[in-house]
Amino acid sequence: MERYAPTIKDLASRDVISRAIYLEVAEGRGIDGKDYVYLDVRPETVNKYFEQDGIKNPDGSPRTITAEDIERKLPDIADFCRTYLGVDPIKDPMPIQPTAHYAMGGIPTDADGRVLVDAQGTILPGAYAAGEVACVSVHGANRLGTNSLVDLVVFGKRGGMAMMDFCNQVDLPALPDDPEGDVQAMLEFLLEGDSGTSAANIRKAMQEIMMRNVGVFRTEELLTTALERVRELKKQFRTVYVADKGKRFNTDLLEAWELGNMLELAEVTTLSALNRTESRGGHARDDYAERNDDDWLKHTFIQRDGENYQIDYKPVTIGRYQPQKRVY
């Protein structure tokens, strides 16, 4: 990482590290010419760099890491490597590459989890969202590690309390005549077909185009191609076929239903990225490499308008701290 973040190196933010990995692979420096690099957390490697950088304990003694420390601090990662890769991270470096991890956008809400329906902050009464599905705008364009806990322990709690207050202030409304109509129609659409396109094939094609064209680096050409492809896949989804017609624990049905939602999200993400002609945080455009606060210091709002989408913007509220250039 000295080439990309000479000051803090491996402690750079995840978007910087992801782009560094991508460039190393793209320029032919992947491990054995493959599409990954190594992350080395072996105690002897970590301790070598501790010594090289003069890292000390609070009492002034040399800082060291043991195999037990790795097992205690990274239990899930160690288990995943052994289970799925056959790699023991205590003895061998871990192969890594960038991938999609977290949605920094989501359903727009206020600080109490109330859903906003437009850039002017209009509240949809009785609708709440919290967790990763929601966007209360605390992460900006680049969530920092562990900050997603804020979505749960702060805004999840605030949303729950706000829902309780709302329920205590309003009468229980009558159900509409056909409350399950939309869900029932979707179930029938997915289950009644005798043939069609496999959900797995559509999902794989969506994953490939999104990773290749809407991933770590983006350009107008890549994004335009991705948008066209995603819209083609949405048309294919109209003929999606679910082989399992069972009504209990039907994972084929669930995955097909989720695929429809993911295709919508893929189109929204791609369209928003194409429209934002700058680079900011996790959104990196090769053709617009610089951050542009004069034109783009604003949130993107996007909502369905018939078969199309309508994009609007909301200014970013700047408090005590002004935006600064990131230098690692």
ABEGO torsion letter per residue (X at the ends): XAAABAAAEAABBAAAAAAAAAAAAAAGABBGGBABBBBBABAAAAAAAAAAAGBBBAAGBBBBBBAAAAAAABAAAAAAAAAAAGBBAAABBBBBBBBBABBABEBBBBAAGBBBABAAGBBBBGBBBBEAABBAGAAEABBBBGAAAAAAAAAAAAAAAAAAAAAAABBBBBBBABAAAAAAAAAAAAAABABEBBAAAAAAAAAAAAAAAABABBBAAAAAAAAAAAAAAAAAAAABBBABABABGBAAAAAAAAAAAAAAAAAAAAAAAAABBBBBEABBBAABABBBAAAABBBBBBBBBEABBBBBBBBBBBBABBBBBBBX
